[in-house]
């Protein structure tokens, strides 16, 4: 292979990498992006519900504890 042939192959390789993506390639990228977005949204929602559940559980424990303390105080004074 001579220098001219190598140069032509390099030019062709540069042209091939600069071509726009085909419709199928774009739809694959779009489908992958939508799936990734859906996965991230579902993960964020799951994290939100887990956090809210933990906060509510902590608050209900605190309310129960306060109610028990008040009941104990009433029973001691009564």
N, C-alpha and C positions, 0 to 999 in steps of 0.2 A: 504494500500500500504506500503510495507516495504522499507528499505533503498536501497536494491539492485535494486528494480524496479524504484525507483526515480533516481538512478544513471544511469540506462540504458536509461531512458527517457532524462536525461540531455545530455548524450553522443549522442543520436540520434538527439537531437535538435542542438547540435554543428556541427554534420556531415551535417545536412540539410542546415544549414546556410553557410557552406563552399563549397557546390556544385556549379559548374560553372552554369552560366545562360543558359537557353535554347535558341535555335535559335530564337524563337518567342520573347523572352524577349530582346535579343540583337537587333533584328530588330525594336522593339518598342523604345528602347533607341536611336538607330540610327535615326529613323524617327523623334523622338522628337528633337534630336540634330540638324538635318538638318532644321527642321521648326524654331527652335530658332535662328539658324544662319541666315536663310533667313529673319526673322523678324528684327534682329539686323542690318543686312546689309541694308534693306530697310529703317529702321529708320535713319541710318547714312547718306544714300543718300538723304533722305528727308531733314535732317538737313543741309547738305551741300548745297542743292539747295536753301533752305530758306535763308541761310547766304549769298550766292552769290547774290540772288535776292535783299536782303536788301542792300548789298554793292552797287550794280548797281543802285538801286533806289536812294540811297544817293548821289552817284557820279553824276547821271543825274540831281538831284536837284541842286547840287553845280554848274554844268556847266550852267544850266538855269539861276541861280542867277547871275553868273559871266557875262553871255551874257546880261542879263537885266541891270546890273550895267554899262557895257561898252556902251550899247545902250543909256542909260540915260545920261552918260557922254558926248557922241557924240552929242546928241540932245541939251544939255546945251551949248556946245561950238560952235555949228553950227549956 
